[in-house]
Amino acid sequence: MSCVEYDTLAQFEADAHKGRADALYNLGLAYSTGQGVSVDFVAAHKWFNLAAMKGSEVAKSWRAQLAAEMNSGQIAEALRLAREWLSLH
C-alpha cells in the first residue's frame, strides 16, 4: 500500500461505519503499517478483528500475526475497543 492520505483514511472510516469489510481491513492495514497514522497494534487489531467478523479471511491472518507480537493486555484492550465500536455502530 502506498502512503495513505488523511482524506483516504476519512473515507475508510466512513465506509467502515457502513459495515464494509474492506474498509475495516484497510484501517487495520493503515494502523499496523503506519500509513497515514502512527503505528498502533491495538487499533490495528481492533480493525482487523472487525473486518474478520465481516468475513475477511486476510484480516484474520493479519490479526493473528499482530496478536503474536502483542501482550495479553494489548489484545484485551483491542477486543474491548472492537466491542465498543460495535455497540456504537
N, C-alpha and C positions, 0 to 999 in steps of 0.2 A: 504494500500500500504506500502510495506517495504521501507527502505531508498533507495532513488533514487540516483544512482551514476552519475557522470559527463558524462560518455560515454552514459548512457541511456538517459539523457537529450539531448545530442547532437543528438542521434538517433531520439528522439521525434521531435526535431526541423527540422531535415532533412525530416522526414515523413510529418510534418506539411506543409513544402514547397511544398509537392506533393498534398496537399489538403486533407489529411487523417483526418477525423473527430476524430478518436480515438487518434491520436497523439495530435491534438489540445486540446482535452479533458484532456489527460494526463498532458500536460503542465499546464493547468488550475489547475488541482489537485495538481501538484507539488508546484505551487506558492501559492495556498490557504492553504496548509498544511505545507509548509516549508520543503518539502522533496527534499534535494539536492540543495536548493536555500533558500534565505531568504523569509519569508512570505511577499507577496506583493499582496494585494487585487486588486489593479488597474491592474496589469499584469494578475492576475488570471481571473478577469472579462473579460479582453480582449480575453484571450484564450478560455474561456467558451463561450463567445459571438460568436467567430469564429466557434467553434465546433457546437454550436446551429444552426448557419446559414447553416451548412452542414447536419443538420437533427438530431443531437444528443439530444434526449429527456433528458437524465441525465444531460447534460451540461446546458440545460435550467433551470433545477431545482437548480443546484449549482449556476448558475448566479443569480437567484432570491434570493437565500439565502445570497449571498455576497452583493447584492445590498441593502438588508435590513440593512446591517451593515456599508454601505458606505454613505458618504455625496454626494450631487449633483455634487460638483466639481470633486470628485474622479470618479464618474460614467461618467461624461462628458469626463474626461481625458481618461478613459478606452475605451470609444466609439471612441474617436479621434484616439487612438493608433490602434484600430481594423481597422478603415477605412484606416489609413496609411499603415498598414500591407497588407491589400487587394490591395491597389494601387501598392505596390511593388512586390506582388506575384500573 
